[in-house]
C-alpha cells in the first residue's frame, strides 16, 4: 500500500467516526427537546452520558412489557420490570444483537422523592468493560435506542 492509499483509508475511517458522533449528538439533542426526563438535563446527561468511551445512535423504537420475565443470576432490574423491542427491523435486530435482547428497567434518582427510568441491555467483556444498549423514553411513546461502551 502506498502512503497516499493509507492516508485515504485513515481519512475514510475518521470521516465515518465523525458521522457516527454527529448523528449521536443530534439524537441526544432531540432527546433533550422531546425526551421524558425529570430535573435539569445537565444532571441527567452527567448521570447517563459521562464516562462513555463510544456511543452510536441506533434508532427510535417501540417496546413491549414482558410481565412474565424475572430476575436471574445474569440479569437484574431495579424495578423488577423487563421489556423487549417490538418493532425494530429484524435485520437491524440481528445485526445489532437485539433479536432476543431483554431490557431491564433502571432508575436515575433526581431528588429524594423523584426519579426517571430508562431501559438497558448490557454485558461485561472484562472487569468493568461494559457494552450495551440503552432505551430512553420519548414524549411520543417511542424510545431512543443507542449503543454504548464504557
VENHUCOR-V425690 format. One line per field, one symbol per residue. burial: I if it has 9 or more other C-alpha atoms within 8 Angstrom, else O. Layout:
# VENHUCOR-V425690
burial: ???
This chain:
# VENHUCOR-V425690
burial: OOOOOIOOOOOOOOOOOOOIIOIIOOIOOIIOOOIIOIOOIOOIIOOOOOOIOOIIIOOOIIIOOIOOOOIOOOOIIIOIIIIIIOOIOOOIIIOOOIOOIOIIIIIIOIOOOOIIIIIIIOOIOOOOIIIIIIIIIIOOOIIIIIIIII
